[in-house]
Amino acid sequence: MCTKPQSNQPSIAVSIAPLQYITEQIADSDFRINVLVPSGASPETYEPSPAQMQQVAQSQFYIHTGLIDFERNLQQAIRNNMPDVQQINVSEGVELIAGDCEHNHQNNSEKIVHDHEVAATHGHTHVQGVDPHIWNSPRTVKQIAATIYEALARQYPDSARYKDNYHRFISRLDSLDSQLTALFGPHTHHAFIIYHPALTYLARDYGLQQIALENEGKEPSAEHMRRIIDTARNLNLTKLFYQRQFSKSTVDALARELNIPAVPIDPLAPDVINNTLEISKLIAQP
């Protein structure tokens, strides 16, 4: 296999695909953007390969949420061994949500995490009890985009194009925000069941009730399943969302018990605008 470099184009490493999409909306094609977590893999269990570590070492920026275990480990490795790589932590400035330590929360137990609480965890490899799925609501994506734009603008202050791209992207996010506000409306209650609770920020921002099958990051107990079955019947829920990165056996069992379809979604899909809109339409469907 040829090992010749593809080009002298600078590169950016991003932890997950949604951050690639957001970065591209601002930086356009100025950088080669390498996504660490491959399609279909779970960030919860992912570890970068030696080849990917080499990619990161050759990158100008590493963009991450700072909230997932492997990201925390990689942050430390970069600080220790890759001093030329600039890190961009896109969770800075986002109003984070706390829950159980394995990212499992239902909307009725939300707690806002303040900056000083996050800072206090920086000596560990995992931000315990903080939901990392900040890319699944346009309101939090706006802050993510601002953080990326500001980092690029500091490095390239003469690039007016990045500013124009950023404002165009913010306009698209504002449009999506308006669509979701109208879709969910102030006078209706929307609840949904999902295996892994990846839509907590969407639920918070638009008044939805997320009911997670996972219990403290593990398969649900019989008691937890009974509570979910009772809740689903009381709310007359008509579908069950699941992600292909996780086991489907529990999902299938619950779908049979409730006689409702199991619907696959991908909260890690790159296009955060269209993906969030499509998932929201599924939630809003009766």
C-alpha positions as CSV (number, residue, x, y, z in Angstrom):
1,M,0.0,0.0,0.0
2,C,1.3,3.5,-0.9
3,T,2.2,5.5,2.2
4,K,2.7,8.8,0.3
5,P,0.7,11.7,2.0
6,Q,-2.5,12.6,0.1
7,S,-1.8,16.3,0.2
8,N,-0.4,19.1,2.3
9,Q,-3.9,20.1,3.3
10,P,-4.1,20.6,7.1
11,S,-6.2,18.2,9.1
12,I,-8.6,18.2,12.0
13,A,-9.4,15.2,14.1
14,V,-12.9,15.0,15.6
15,S,-14.2,12.5,18.0
16,I,-17.6,11.8,16.5
17,A,-19.3,12.3,13.1
18,P,-21.7,15.1,14.2
19,L,-18.6,17.2,15.0
20,Q,-17.3,16.6,11.5
21,Y,-20.5,18.0,10.0
22,I,-20.6,21.0,12.3
23,T,-16.9,21.8,11.6
24,E,-17.4,21.5,7.8
25,Q,-20.2,24.0,7.9
26,I,-17.8,26.6,9.2
27,A,-14.4,25.6,7.7
28,D,-15.8,24.3,4.4
29,S,-13.2,22.2,2.6
30,D,-10.1,24.0,4.0
31,F,-9.2,21.0,6.2
32,R,-9.2,17.2,5.9
33,I,-11.4,16.1,8.8
34,N,-10.8,12.7,10.3
35,V,-13.5,11.1,12.4
36,L,-12.3,8.8,15.2
37,V,-15.4,6.7,16.0
38,P,-16.3,4.8,12.9
39,S,-19.8,4.5,11.6
40,G,-21.8,1.9,13.5
41,A,-19.5,1.9,16.5
42,S,-20.4,3.1,20.0
43,P,-18.5,5.9,21.5
44,E,-19.1,4.3,24.9
45,T,-16.8,1.4,24.1
46,Y,-14.5,2.8,21.4
47,E,-10.7,3.0,21.7
48,P,-8.6,4.7,19.0
49,S,-6.3,2.5,17.0
50,P,-2.5,3.3,16.7
51,A,-3.1,4.6,13.1
52,Q,-5.8,7.0,14.4
53,M,-3.5,8.2,17.2
54,Q,-1.0,9.0,14.4
55,Q,-3.7,10.9,12.6
56,V,-4.4,12.9,15.7
57,A,-0.7,13.7,16.2
58,Q,-0.6,15.1,12.7
59,S,-3.7,17.3,13.1
60,Q,-3.8,21.0,13.7
61,F,-6.9,20.7,15.9
62,Y,-8.6,17.9,17.9
63,I,-12.3,18.7,18.4
64,H,-14.3,16.8,21.1
65,T,-17.0,17.1,23.7
66,G,-14.7,16.2,26.6
67,L,-17.5,14.1,28.1
68,I,-16.9,10.6,26.8
69,D,-14.3,8.3,28.4
70,F,-12.1,7.8,25.3
71,E,-12.1,11.6,24.7
72,R,-10.9,12.2,28.2
73,N,-8.1,9.7,27.8
74,L,-7.1,11.1,24.5
75,Q,-7.1,14.7,25.9
76,Q,-4.5,13.6,28.4
77,A,-2.4,11.8,25.8
78,I,-2.4,14.9,23.6
79,R,-1.4,17.1,26.6
80,N,1.5,14.8,27.4
81,N,2.7,13.8,23.9
82,M,1.3,16.1,21.2
83,P,2.0,19.7,22.2
84,D,1.4,21.1,18.7
85,V,-2.2,19.8,18.5
86,Q,-4.7,22.4,19.6
87,Q,-7.7,21.0,21.5
88,I,-11.2,22.4,21.1
89,N,-13.7,21.3,23.8
90,V,-17.1,22.0,22.4
91,S,-18.9,21.3,25.7
92,E,-17.6,24.6,27.1
93,G,-20.4,27.1,27.4
94,V,-23.1,24.4,27.0
95,E,-25.6,24.1,29.8
96,L,-25.0,20.5,30.6
97,I,-27.4,18.0,32.1
98,A,-26.5,15.6,35.0
99,G,-27.9,12.1,35.5
100,D,-26.7,8.7,36.5
101,C,-23.0,8.0,36.0
102,E,-23.5,5.9,32.8
103,H,-25.3,8.7,31.0
104,N,-28.8,7.3,31.9
105,H,-31.4,9.9,32.7
106,Q,-35.1,10.5,32.3
107,N,-36.3,14.0,31.8
108,N,-38.0,14.2,35.2
109,S,-34.6,13.9,37.0
110,E,-32.6,16.4,35.1
111,K,-30.0,18.5,36.9
112,I,-28.0,21.3,35.4
113,V,-24.3,20.9,35.7
114,H,-22.4,24.1,36.3
115,D,-19.0,24.9,34.9
116,H,-17.2,24.6,38.3
117,E,-18.7,21.1,38.7
118,V,-17.3,20.0,35.4
119,A,-14.0,21.6,36.1
120,A,-13.8,19.6,39.4
121,T,-13.8,16.3,37.4
122,H,-10.9,17.2,35.2
123,G,-8.5,14.9,37.1
124,H,-10.5,11.8,36.1
125,T,-11.0,10.0,32.8
126,H,-14.7,10.4,32.8
127,V,-17.1,13.2,33.6
128,Q,-19.3,11.2,35.9
129,G,-23.0,11.8,35.6
130,V,-23.0,14.2,32.7
131,D,-25.0,13.5,29.6
132,P,-22.6,13.8,26.6
133,H,-25.1,13.9,23.8
134,I,-25.0,17.7,23.3
135,W,-25.2,17.5,19.5
136,N,-28.8,16.4,19.4
137,S,-30.5,19.8,19.9
138,P,-30.1,22.9,17.7
139,R,-29.9,25.1,20.8
140,T,-26.8,23.3,22.1
141,V,-25.4,22.9,18.6
142,K,-25.4,26.7,18.3
143,Q,-23.0,26.9,21.3
144,I,-20.8,24.0,19.8
145,A,-20.6,25.9,16.5
146,A,-19.7,29.1,18.3
147,T,-16.8,27.4,20.1
148,I,-15.5,25.9,16.9
149,Y,-15.8,29.2,15.0
150,E,-14.1,31.2,17.7
151,A,-11.1,28.8,17.7
152,L,-10.7,29.0,13.9
153,A,-11.1,32.8,14.0
154,R,-8.4,33.1,16.6
155,Q,-6.0,31.0,14.4
156,Y,-7.1,32.6,11.1
157,P,-8.3,36.2,12.0
158,D,-8.2,37.3,8.4
159,S,-10.6,34.7,7.2
160,A,-14.0,36.5,6.7
161,R,-15.3,33.3,5.0
162,Y,-15.4,31.4,8.3
163,K,-17.5,34.2,9.8
164,D,-19.9,34.1,6.9
165,N,-20.2,30.3,7.0
166,Y,-20.8,30.4,10.7
167,H,-23.6,32.9,10.5
168,R,-25.2,30.9,7.7
169,F,-25.1,27.8,9.8
170,I,-26.6,29.6,12.8
171,S,-29.4,30.8,10.6
172,R,-30.1,27.2,9.6
173,L,-30.1,26.2,13.3
174,D,-32.5,29.0,14.2
175,S,-34.8,27.8,11.4
176,L,-34.7,24.2,12.8
177,D,-35.4,25.6,16.3
178,S,-38.5,27.3,15.0
179,Q,-39.6,24.2,13.2
180,L,-39.2,22.0,16.3
181,T,-41.0,24.6,18.5
182,A,-43.9,24.6,16.1
183,L,-43.8,20.8,15.8
184,F,-44.0,20.0,19.5
185,G,-46.2,23.0,20.4
186,P,-46.9,24.4,23.9
187,H,-50.2,22.5,24.5
188,T,-49.2,18.9,23.8
189,H,-47.3,16.3,25.7
190,H,-44.8,14.2,23.7
191,A,-43.2,11.2,25.4
192,F,-41.0,8.5,23.8
193,I,-39.2,5.3,24.8
194,I,-35.6,4.9,23.7
195,Y,-33.0,2.2,24.5
196,H,-30.0,4.4,25.2
197,P,-31.0,8.0,26.4
198,A,-29.3,10.0,23.6
199,L,-32.0,12.7,23.2
200,T,-31.9,14.2,26.7
201,Y,-30.9,17.7,25.4
202,L,-33.6,17.6,22.7
203,A,-36.1,16.5,25.4
204,R,-35.1,19.4,27.8
205,D,-35.1,22.1,25.1
206,Y,-38.6,21.2,23.7
207,G,-40.4,19.9,26.7
208,L,-40.4,16.2,25.8
209,Q,-40.4,13.2,28.1
210,Q,-37.6,10.7,27.4
211,I,-38.0,7.2,28.9
212,A,-34.8,5.2,28.8
213,L,-34.7,1.4,28.7
214,E,-31.1,1.4,29.9
215,N,-30.9,1.5,33.7
216,E,-27.6,3.0,35.0
217,G,-26.0,2.1,31.7
218,K,-27.0,-1.5,31.9
219,E,-29.8,-3.8,30.7
220,P,-33.0,-3.0,32.6
221,S,-34.0,-5.1,35.5
222,A,-37.4,-6.8,35.6
223,E,-38.7,-4.1,37.9
224,H,-37.5,-1.4,35.6
225,M,-39.1,-3.1,32.6
226,R,-42.4,-3.3,34.5
227,R,-42.4,0.4,35.2
228,I,-41.6,1.2,31.6
229,I,-44.4,-1.1,30.4
230,D,-46.9,0.6,32.8
231,T,-45.8,4.1,31.7
232,A,-45.9,3.2,28.0
233,R,-49.5,1.9,28.4
234,N,-50.6,4.9,30.5
235,L,-49.2,7.3,27.9
236,N,-50.4,5.2,25.0
237,L,-47.0,5.2,23.3
238,T,-46.9,3.9,19.8
239,K,-43.3,3.2,19.1
240,L,-39.9,2.3,20.6
241,F,-36.7,3.8,19.4
242,Y,-33.4,2.0,19.4
243,Q,-29.8,2.5,18.2
244,R,-28.1,-0.3,16.3
245,Q,-24.9,0.2,18.3
246,F,-26.6,-1.5,21.2
247,S,-28.2,-4.9,21.8
248,K,-31.7,-5.3,20.4
249,S,-32.9,-8.3,22.4
250,T,-34.5,-6.2,25.2
251,V,-36.0,-3.8,22.6
252,D,-37.6,-6.7,20.7
253,A,-39.0,-8.2,24.0
254,L,-40.5,-4.9,25.0
255,A,-41.9,-4.2,21.5
256,R,-43.7,-7.6,21.6
257,E,-45.1,-7.0,25.0
258,L,-46.5,-3.6,24.1
259,N,-47.4,-4.6,20.5
260,I,-45.6,-1.6,19.0
261,P,-42.9,-1.3,16.4
262,A,-39.2,-0.9,17.2
263,V,-37.9,2.0,15.1
264,P,-34.2,2.4,14.5
265,I,-32.7,5.9,14.8
266,D,-29.1,7.1,14.6
267,P,-28.3,10.0,17.0
268,L,-24.7,9.8,15.8
269,A,-25.5,10.5,12.1
270,P,-23.4,13.4,10.8
271,D,-26.0,15.8,9.5
272,V,-27.2,17.2,12.8
273,I,-29.9,19.4,11.2
274,N,-31.7,16.9,9.0
275,N,-31.2,14.0,11.4
276,T,-32.6,15.9,14.4
277,L,-35.6,17.0,12.3
278,E,-36.4,13.5,11.1
279,I,-36.1,12.1,14.6
280,S,-38.3,14.9,15.9
281,K,-40.9,14.1,13.3
282,L,-41.0,10.5,14.4
283,I,-41.4,11.5,18.1
284,A,-44.3,13.9,17.1
285,Q,-46.1,11.3,15.1
286,P,-49.2,9.9,17.0
